[in-house]
């Protein structure tokens, strides 16, 4: 059975945040880190080379596949931030309508710059995602 490619690495979150380029993205990533710490109450951990995760959950699908993944988090990419809210965005249209300028993936929200969104609404979205994920698979601090 295949394993997740994205796993905790033990790398330093602080060092990673300081290395983000360009500098504006580094400053925004540090702001996102503060927000995620405050909202989740979890300490961050690096998942793979560039994702900062807060909390985790263990899953087992009907197919027998099982594993562990970050509960929520983000990756500060050069072009835009990728914000991971599990279990997806299908039920969050009321919150997303108030967020500001963004694009959606399956379980990922893309934001060019933090000035484009309302951070209070993002905090609300993170809380809703964790609540809904915890109803399916219990969320752990890691």
trRosetta pair geometry for C-beta under 8 A, 3 or more apart (Angstrom, degrees):
i j d omega theta_ij theta_ji phi_ij phi_ji
1 64 7.1 -120 -99 113 146 102
1 65 6.0 179 -169 -108 125 74
2 65 7.7 -8 58 -127 76 117
3 7 7.7 1 150 -59 112 127
3 67 6.7 139 -150 -107 64 124
4 7 5.9 133 93 -64 103 83
4 67 5.0 125 -24 -179 113 152
4 68 7.4 -115 17 62 145 55
4 69 6.3 178 -112 -83 162 93
5 48 7.2 40 128 -93 78 122
6 47 5.2 46 169 155 97 104
6 48 4.4 -53 -131 -38 78 121
6 51 6.3 18 -158 31 127 145
6 69 7.2 55 89 -130 107 89
6 70 7.8 -65 133 -1 120 106
7 47 6.6 -152 115 -153 11 76
7 48 6.9 98 37 -59 44 67
7 68 7.8 69 -128 77 81 98
8 45 5.2 -16 -132 147 111 129
8 46 6.8 108 -154 82 61 57
8 47 5.6 -46 -87 -99 49 68
8 53 7.4 -98 -92 48 86 134
8 56 7.8 -57 -50 -75 120 146
8 142 7.2 121 -88 -162 148 122
9 46 4.7 -49 48 102 106 109
9 47 7.0 155 -7 -123 89 17
9 48 6.6 159 -38 -57 121 5
9 49 7.2 76 -48 -78 163 42
10 45 7.9 -17 -83 -160 32 99
10 46 7.2 -59 43 54 17 106
11 15 7.2 -106 166 65 89 115
11 16 6.3 80 128 -50 117 118
11 46 4.2 -30 60 46 96 160
11 49 7.7 50 7 -129 162 47
12 15 3.8 64 90 14 121 109
12 16 6.4 174 95 -13 64 82
12 46 7.5 31 59 -24 16 131
13 16 5.7 -58 -149 38 31 113
13 17 6.2 32 155 -21 67 106
13 33 7.1 138 159 -130 121 134
13 44 4.6 104 -116 101 163 117
13 45 6.9 -105 -56 -113 119 16
13 46 5.8 -168 -78 -50 71 86
13 52 5.7 85 -135 -126 109 112
14 17 5.9 -55 -148 35 28 110
14 18 6.5 23 156 -15 62 109
15 18 5.8 -59 -148 40 31 110
15 19 6.3 25 155 -19 65 112
16 19 5.8 -67 -150 37 30 108
16 20 7.1 51 152 -47 64 88
16 46 6.1 134 -27 -95 155 123
16 50 7.4 173 -166 -121 127 50
16 52 7.2 175 94 -73 139 105
17 20 6.0 -29 -160 -8 36 115
17 26 6.4 111 166 -157 63 79
17 29 5.2 -168 -139 115 86 117
17 30 5.3 102 175 -78 130 80
17 33 6.2 -29 -100 -35 146 150
17 52 7.6 35 -68 -71 96 147
17 76 7.7 87 -124 13 65 145
18 26 6.5 53 -139 -159 25 127
19 26 7.6 175 69 -107 20 120
20 25 5.0 -122 148 110 115 99
20 26 3.9 162 71 -88 100 75
20 29 5.0 99 7 10 170 154
20 76 4.9 3 -137 98 144 137
21 25 6.7 40 117 52 19 123
21 26 7.1 11 -75 -42 28 107
21 78 6.8 -4 96 -105 77 94
22 25 5.5 103 57 8 60 100
22 26 7.5 -112 114 -5 37 92
22 78 7.3 80 -9 -143 75 79
23 26 5.3 -52 -152 32 40 116
23 27 6.5 40 152 -19 70 101
24 27 5.8 -52 -151 35 33 111
24 28 6.4 29 152 -14 65 108
24 113 7.5 -27 148 -125 122 113
25 28 5.6 -56 -145 43 33 111
25 29 6.0 39 153 -26 67 106
25 76 5.1 136 168 172 102 115
25 77 7.9 -108 -152 83 142 27
25 78 6.8 -91 -50 -123 167 37
25 81 7.7 170 -147 -68 93 88
26 29 5.6 -51 -144 34 29 113
26 30 6.5 29 154 -18 62 103
26 76 7.3 117 -88 139 37 159
27 30 5.9 -55 -153 35 30 110
27 31 6.6 32 147 -19 62 105
28 31 5.4 -53 -151 35 36 115
28 32 6.4 39 150 -19 67 101
28 76 6.8 146 88 -126 95 122
28 81 6.8 -120 129 -57 125 132
28 113 6.7 -121 -95 -151 156 67
28 114 4.8 -179 -141 -14 110 120
29 32 5.5 -49 -148 36 34 112
29 33 6.4 41 149 -24 63 102
29 52 7.8 121 -173 2 102 144
29 74 7.5 -166 -134 106 77 122
29 76 3.8 -45 -87 -59 121 152
29 81 7.4 175 -88 -107 75 115
30 33 5.4 -45 -147 31 35 117
30 34 6.7 39 152 -19 62 99
31 34 5.8 -50 -153 32 34 111
31 35 6.5 33 149 -17 64 106
31 114 6.2 -17 89 -72 141 173
31 119 7.9 -82 153 -111 113 145
32 35 5.5 -56 -149 38 35 113
32 36 6.1 31 156 -17 70 107
32 52 8.0 128 109 67 112 136
32 74 5.3 -59 156 52 144 158
32 76 7.3 174 35 -71 143 104
32 81 6.7 168 -64 -150 156 150
32 83 7.6 -136 -148 -100 134 105
32 114 7.3 -148 -59 -87 91 127
33 36 6.0 -55 -143 39 28 107
33 37 6.2 30 157 -20 64 107
33 44 6.1 -56 -143 -33 97 154
33 52 6.5 -50 -98 141 93 160
34 37 5.9 -57 -147 36 27 111
34 38 6.3 25 156 -18 64 110
35 38 5.9 -61 -149 38 28 109
35 39 6.1 16 160 -12 67 113
35 119 6.1 -118 -107 -170 143 112
35 122 6.8 20 163 103 149 120
35 123 6.2 -120 -171 -81 104 93
35 126 7.7 153 141 -10 100 158
36 39 6.0 -58 -136 42 28 105
36 40 5.7 2 173 3 67 117
36 42 7.8 -50 148 63 89 92
36 44 6.8 71 100 -79 127 109
36 52 7.5 141 64 117 162 113
36 54 4.9 -165 164 -34 114 151
36 72 6.9 -167 -142 113 110 107
36 73 6.8 60 -146 -117 155 49
36 74 7.0 -145 -55 2 143 109
36 126 6.8 -155 -115 -141 69 155
37 40 6.7 -68 -131 50 17 92
37 41 7.6 70 176 -96 51 12
37 42 7.1 -122 -127 71 53 50
37 43 7.2 27 -123 -108 99 38
37 44 6.8 -70 -75 -32 93 96
37 54 7.2 -151 -82 -114 45 133
38 41 7.9 7 178 -65 18 50
38 123 7.6 -38 94 -124 108 121
39 123 4.9 -162 -92 -146 128 85
39 126 4.8 59 134 94 153 137
39 127 6.0 -117 -173 -58 107 85
40 54 4.3 119 57 150 170 134
40 55 5.8 -136 -173 -19 131 116
40 71 7.6 136 -138 89 133 124
40 72 6.4 -166 -83 60 133 124
40 126 6.8 -88 -57 156 89 123
40 130 6.6 164 -114 -79 87 155
41 141 7.8 -73 109 -109 87 106
42 54 4.2 133 77 -173 124 85
42 55 4.6 -131 -66 -47 165 79
42 71 7.7 121 -7 49 167 128
42 141 5.1 -177 -119 -142 96 75
42 142 6.8 99 -166 -6 120 104
43 54 7.7 176 83 -128 20 77
43 141 7.3 53 26 176 81 103
43 142 7.4 -102 68 39 85 126
44 52 4.9 -5 -168 -178 128 103
44 53 6.7 136 -155 69 70 38
44 54 5.7 -46 -97 -79 68 79
44 73 7.4 114 -136 -123 95 106
45 52 7.5 148 71 -157 31 58
45 53 5.4 -32 66 66 82 92
45 54 7.9 150 20 -85 75 34
45 70 7.7 -161 69 -104 98 108
45 142 5.5 166 -10 -165 144 168
46 49 7.6 -2 176 -141 118 16
46 51 7.1 117 -164 74 56 54
46 52 6.4 -39 -99 -101 53 60
46 53 7.6 98 -157 17 8 87
47 51 4.3 -42 70 85 96 109
47 52 7.4 164 18 -102 85 9
47 53 4.4 55 -20 -18 124 126
47 69 8.0 65 -147 -158 150 60
47 70 5.1 -95 -41 -42 157 127
47 73 6.9 120 18 76 127 169
48 51 5.3 51 50 20 104 103
50 75 5.0 65 129 -148 93 109
50 76 7.6 -122 -179 50 98 61
50 77 7.6 74 153 -83 139 69
51 70 6.8 -151 137 3 123 157
51 73 5.7 83 170 118 90 134
51 74 7.4 -174 -151 101 68 21
51 75 4.6 -48 -97 -74 66 105
51 82 7.9 -57 -107 86 92 115
51 84 7.1 29 -155 -9 120 141
52 73 5.1 -167 95 -166 55 111
52 74 5.9 -9 56 61 96 67
52 75 7.1 159 12 -85 71 49
53 56 6.7 50 147 -76 133 85
53 70 2.9 -112 -136 -123 131 134
53 71 7.1 113 -177 32 98 59
53 72 7.3 136 -153 79 66 34
53 73 3.9 -75 -104 -54 46 151
53 84 7.7 -31 -106 66 80 137
53 142 7.5 122 110 -85 108 133
54 70 7.0 70 36 -171 39 104
54 71 6.4 -75 94 64 63 98
54 72 5.3 -29 61 74 99 84
54 73 5.4 159 6 -79 75 81
55 70 7.0 99 81 -168 57 63
55 71 3.4 -27 100 27 107 137
55 72 6.4 34 50 25 109 81
55 130 7.0 71 56 -126 161 114
55 139 4.8 16 171 179 134 105
55 140 6.3 152 -160 77 78 40
55 141 5.9 -60 -105 -119 72 30
55 142 6.3 -148 -128 -42 23 85
56 68 5.5 27 167 178 126 100
56 69 6.5 172 -152 89 85 27
56 70 5.6 -60 -100 -110 75 36
56 71 5.6 -132 -84 -28 16 87
56 139 7.3 149 74 -155 24 65
56 140 5.5 -28 65 63 76 93
56 142 4.9 88 0 -98 112 74
57 68 7.1 178 88 -148 34 63
57 69 6.4 -19 57 61 78 74
57 71 5.4 98 -22 -88 96 87
57 86 7.6 -137 24 95 134 150
57 133 6.2 -139 -35 160 156 113
57 134 7.8 -148 -95 -92 129 52
57 137 4.2 100 173 114 128 117
57 138 6.5 163 -131 83 93 40
57 139 5.2 -52 -73 -99 100 56
57 140 6.7 147 -91 12 45 82
58 66 7.1 22 176 -179 88 98
58 67 7.3 -156 -146 108 64 29
58 68 5.0 -30 -98 -95 72 80
58 137 6.5 -156 69 -176 45 122
58 138 7.8 -2 39 62 83 82
58 140 7.6 28 -12 0 91 127
59 66 6.3 -168 96 -143 55 62
59 67 6.2 -6 55 58 87 66
59 68 7.6 160 15 -92 73 31
59 69 7.0 -8 4 15 117 105
59 137 5.1 -61 -87 -91 79 157
60 64 7.4 -26 -171 -152 90 26
60 65 7.4 170 -149 90 49 43
60 66 4.0 -9 -102 -99 77 106
61 64 7.0 -31 77 32 78 23
61 65 4.8 10 37 58 116 89
61 66 7.1 -158 14 -73 67 55
69 86 7.4 120 109 -72 120 159
70 73 4.9 -25 152 -2 145 131
70 84 6.6 70 94 100 118 145
70 86 7.9 157 99 -15 65 130
71 86 6.3 -119 -167 41 43 122
71 130 6.1 51 157 -116 119 86
71 133 5.9 152 -154 108 87 155
71 139 4.6 64 -115 -137 146 112
71 140 7.8 178 -45 44 129 51
72 84 6.0 176 -153 97 46 81
72 85 5.8 17 -125 -110 101 51
72 86 6.5 -134 -77 17 66 84
72 126 5.7 103 178 -150 158 89
72 129 5.8 112 -93 102 122 128
72 130 5.9 -62 -25 -69 134 93
72 133 7.8 -164 -49 8 92 155
73 83 7.8 -162 107 -153 35 53
73 84 5.0 6 60 51 70 114
74 81 5.7 -3 -174 180 121 106
74 82 6.3 158 -159 86 65 54
74 83 4.6 -20 -104 -107 100 63
74 84 6.4 -166 -80 12 41 78
75 81 7.1 160 80 -161 48 59
75 82 4.4 0 53 56 98 106
75 84 7.6 58 -8 -24 90 107
76 81 5.5 -27 -113 -109 57 85
77 80 5.7 7 70 65 109 48
77 81 6.5 170 27 -100 77 25
77 82 5.8 59 -13 -13 118 98
79 112 7.3 -60 155 -125 66 75
80 110 4.9 49 126 -176 140 93
80 111 5.9 166 -173 78 99 33
80 112 4.7 -58 -107 -96 100 45
80 113 8.0 -93 -122 -39 70 48
81 110 7.2 157 79 -153 51 48
81 111 4.8 -15 57 62 102 92
81 112 7.8 -170 15 -90 77 1
81 114 7.6 41 0 -62 147 78
82 105 7.9 -1 -144 14 101 137
82 108 5.3 -19 -168 -167 96 120
82 109 7.5 139 -162 70 45 46
82 110 6.0 -19 -102 -99 62 72
83 108 6.8 137 68 -162 45 62
83 109 4.3 -27 64 63 103 99
83 110 7.6 -172 19 -75 80 24
83 111 6.4 29 -11 2 119 112
83 122 7.4 -76 -166 -151 165 115
84 107 6.2 33 -152 130 76 94
84 108 5.7 -28 -96 -103 64 75
84 109 7.9 -159 -67 21 20 77
85 88 7.6 139 99 -92 82 2
85 89 6.7 76 79 -73 119 83
85 92 7.6 10 119 -24 146 167
85 107 6.5 -148 72 -177 53 74
85 108 7.8 150 25 -102 69 26
85 109 6.3 32 6 -12 112 114
85 125 6.0 -59 -105 149 157 99
85 126 6.4 -123 -108 -103 106 50
85 128 8.0 26 -172 79 129 84
85 129 3.7 -121 -171 -93 95 159
86 107 5.5 20 -99 -165 62 133
86 129 6.0 106 57 176 40 108
86 133 4.8 66 102 -93 95 133
87 107 6.8 -69 -173 -114 28 119
87 129 7.3 171 11 -156 48 78
87 132 5.9 -113 24 119 100 109
87 133 5.3 152 -33 -91 87 78
87 136 6.2 50 -50 16 147 152
88 91 7.9 87 94 12 86 81
88 106 5.9 -56 -118 162 104 66
88 107 4.7 -75 -87 -90 60 79
89 92 4.9 -80 -155 43 68 115
89 93 7.9 100 158 -62 89 58
89 96 6.5 62 -169 -60 120 142
89 104 5.5 -104 53 -145 158 129
89 106 8.0 174 18 165 91 26
89 107 7.2 167 -17 -118 80 38
89 109 7.0 113 -72 -71 137 94
91 132 7.0 159 64 -114 138 159
92 95 4.7 -47 -175 44 89 113
92 96 5.3 92 122 -26 91 102
92 125 6.2 71 -166 -133 141 93
92 128 6.2 133 -108 109 110 143
92 129 7.6 -12 -72 -68 145 84
93 96 5.5 -57 -135 44 31 112
93 97 6.1 42 161 -33 65 102
94 97 6.0 -47 -150 22 25 114
94 98 7.6 9 153 -5 54 106
95 98 6.3 -74 -166 41 36 102
95 99 6.7 53 142 -51 70 100
95 121 6.3 154 -175 -173 81 92
95 124 5.7 -159 -138 110 121 113
95 125 5.0 150 145 -84 140 86
95 128 6.3 -147 -40 14 160 157
96 99 5.2 -34 -148 -2 42 125
96 102 7.2 -110 -156 65 93 132
96 104 7.5 2 -143 -70 148 126
96 125 7.3 80 -70 -102 66 130
98 118 6.5 -52 144 42 82 142
98 121 4.9 -161 109 -119 98 142
99 102 5.7 -21 112 1 130 135
99 109 7.9 -96 174 -161 163 141
99 117 5.3 -21 166 -145 82 103
99 118 6.1 -146 -152 39 35 89
99 121 4.8 -161 -101 118 57 134
99 122 6.5 86 -138 -67 100 69
99 125 6.8 22 -91 -41 121 142
100 116 5.2 155 140 144 122 62
100 117 3.8 -174 56 -112 128 48
100 118 5.4 148 -29 -9 115 74
100 121 7.3 148 -7 56 90 141
101 111 7.5 111 98 -137 73 74
101 112 7.0 -27 116 23 117 107
101 116 4.0 -75 57 -180 109 116
101 117 6.7 -118 50 -65 61 72
102 109 5.5 -13 -178 -175 134 97
102 110 6.3 145 -169 73 74 54
102 111 5.2 -34 -110 -86 91 77
102 116 7.2 147 -59 121 66 119
102 117 6.3 46 -55 -85 109 120
103 109 7.6 148 77 -164 45 51
103 110 4.3 -16 62 59 94 113
104 108 7.4 139 -166 84 49 56
104 109 6.1 -25 -107 -109 64 61
104 110 7.3 -147 -68 16 17 86
105 108 3.7 4 54 59 121 99
105 109 7.5 -132 26 -60 79 23
105 110 6.8 82 -19 -28 98 103
109 125 7.7 37 -37 144 161 152
111 114 6.8 59 139 -86 133 45
111 116 6.0 180 -164 69 91 119
111 117 5.5 -49 -133 -20 134 134
112 116 5.7 72 54 -11 92 153
113 116 5.4 108 67 -10 71 102
114 117 6.3 -74 -158 45 47 93
114 119 6.8 22 -173 -71 107 106
117 121 7.0 -122 173 65 92 111
117 122 5.9 70 138 -50 130 116
118 121 4.1 64 87 9 108 112
118 122 6.9 178 92 -12 55 82
119 122 5.1 -46 -145 35 41 117
119 123 6.4 49 152 -24 66 97
120 123 5.6 -46 -152 31 33 115
120 124 6.7 37 147 -19 62 102
121 124 5.4 -48 -152 34 37 116
121 125 6.4 41 148 -21 65 103
122 125 5.4 -53 -149 36 35 115
122 126 6.4 39 152 -22 67 102
123 126 5.7 -50 -148 33 32 113
123 127 6.5 32 153 -17 64 105
124 127 5.9 -56 -152 37 30 111
124 128 6.3 29 152 -18 65 108
125 128 5.7 -54 -145 37 31 111
125 129 6.2 32 156 -20 65 107
126 129 5.8 -56 -148 36 28 112
126 130 6.4 25 156 -15 64 107
127 130 5.9 -58 -148 39 29 108
127 131 6.2 31 154 -21 65 108
128 131 5.7 -54 -146 36 30 114
128 132 6.2 22 159 -13 65 109
129 132 6.0 -60 -145 41 27 105
129 133 6.1 26 157 -18 65 110
130 133 5.7 -55 -140 39 29 110
130 134 6.0 31 159 -22 65 109
130 139 5.9 -11 -161 -42 88 171
131 134 5.9 -59 -149 36 24 111
131 135 6.8 29 151 -24 60 104
132 135 5.6 -48 -154 25 35 116
132 136 7.2 23 151 -9 62 104
133 136 5.9 -66 -159 40 38 104
133 137 6.4 -40 171 54 76 83
133 139 5.9 73 105 -63 109 114
134 137 7.4 -81 -123 80 26 44
134 138 6.0 34 -150 -130 73 41
134 139 4.5 -64 -87 0 92 105
